[in-house]
Amino acid sequence: MENDIYLGDVIQTRKAHPCGSDTWVVIRTGADIKIKCQGCGRIVMLDRMVFLKRRKKVLERTAVPDAEREE
């Protein structure tokens, strides 16, 4: 699923963070998404729709929990 976001996913953003890194790890999901910069460790919380616009691609997908899989 294109819009599925899971804890531990490593994503790439369209623009780089001021530290120079453009890779982030998802540390919280829900109505808001909390991500942590892989370069400097800064934590940012974004609205889900803003996050989906700023995300370029998923670099590393974590295992999907059995409860969330579509049968």
TORVEXZA-154217 format. One line per field, with one value per residue (C-alpha): residue number from 1; residue in three letters; chain; y, x, z. Coordinates in nm, 3 decimals. Layout:
N
pos NUM, ...
code ALA, ...
unit A, ...
py Y, ...
px X, ...
pz Z, ...
***
This chain:
71
pos 1, 2, 3, 4, 5, 6, 7, 8, 9, 10, 11, 12, 13, 14, 15, 16, 17, 18, 19, 20, 21, 22, 23, 24, 25, 26, 27, 28, 29, 30, 31, 32, 33, 34, 35, 36, 37, 38, 39, 40, 41, 42, 43, 44, 45, 46, 47, 48, 49, 50, 51, 52, 53, 54, 55, 56, 57, 58, 59, 60, 61, 62, 63, 64, 65, 66, 67, 68, 69, 70, 71
code MET, GLU, ASN, ASP, ILE, TYR, LEU, GLY, ASP, VAL, ILE, GLN, THR, ARG, LYS, ALA, HIS, PRO, CYS, GLY, SER, ASP, THR, TRP, VAL, VAL, ILE, ARG, THR, GLY, ALA, ASP, ILE, LYS, ILE, LYS, CYS, GLN, GLY, CYS, GLY, ARG, ILE, VAL, MET, LEU, ASP, ARG, MET, VAL, PHE, LEU, LYS, ARG, ARG, LYS, LYS, VAL, LEU, GLU, ARG, THR, ALA, VAL, PRO, ASP, ALA, GLU, ARG, GLU, GLU
unit A, A, A, A, A, A, A, A, A, A, A, A, A, A, A, A, A, A, A, A, A, A, A, A, A, A, A, A, A, A, A, A, A, A, A, A, A, A, A, A, A, A, A, A, A, A, A, A, A, A, A, A, A, A, A, A, A, A, A, A, A, A, A, A, A, A, A, A, A, A, A
py 0.000, 0.338, 0.533, 0.271, 0.386, 0.156, 0.207, 0.171, 0.254, 0.451, 0.717, 0.976, 1.329, 1.554, 1.822, 1.766, 1.864, 2.161, 1.909, 1.769, 1.434, 1.341, 1.006, 0.970, 0.684, 0.671, 0.653, 0.717, 0.675, 0.786, 1.110, 1.269, 1.107, 1.149, 1.106, 1.118, 1.253, 0.994, 1.267, 1.475, 1.298, 1.583, 1.465, 1.625, 1.565, 1.622, 1.592, 1.270, 1.458, 1.690, 1.388, 1.209, 1.517, 1.556, 1.188, 1.094, 0.718, 0.441, 0.323, 0.042, -0.120, -0.292, -0.618, -0.564, -0.700, -0.994, -0.798, -0.529, -0.756, -0.776, -1.127
px 0.000, 0.138, 0.016, 0.090, 0.342, 0.487, 0.712, 1.075, 1.031, 1.324, 1.205, 1.364, 1.222, 1.202, 1.418, 1.720, 1.721, 1.951, 2.206, 2.232, 2.059, 1.741, 1.679, 1.444, 1.309, 0.942, 0.914, 0.537, 0.231, -0.129, -0.301, 0.044, 0.370, 0.686, 1.015, 1.378, 1.659, 1.928, 2.192, 2.154, 1.886, 1.632, 1.274, 0.991, 0.615, 0.411, 0.045, -0.011, -0.109, 0.194, 0.418, 0.280, 0.350, 0.707, 0.797, 0.982, 1.010, 1.044, 1.405, 1.361, 1.030, 0.988, 0.799, 0.423, 0.257, 0.018, -0.276, -0.236, -0.197, -0.476, -0.604
pz 0.000, -0.103, 0.201, 0.467, 0.724, 0.989, 1.291, 1.196, 0.825, 0.683, 0.441, 0.213, 0.198, -0.106, 0.058, 0.278, 0.646, 0.730, 0.864, 0.509, 0.563, 0.377, 0.550, 0.846, 1.059, 1.163, 1.542, 1.587, 1.368, 1.397, 1.296, 1.328, 1.220, 1.429, 1.244, 1.355, 1.134, 1.064, 1.039, 1.354, 1.559, 1.549, 1.606, 1.406, 1.426, 1.111, 1.022, 0.822, 0.502, 0.526, 0.583, 0.275, 0.060, 0.189, 0.162, -0.154, -0.109, 0.147, 0.157, 0.407, 0.501, 0.836, 0.868, 0.863, 1.179, 1.117, 1.259, 0.992, 0.688, 0.436, 0.379
***
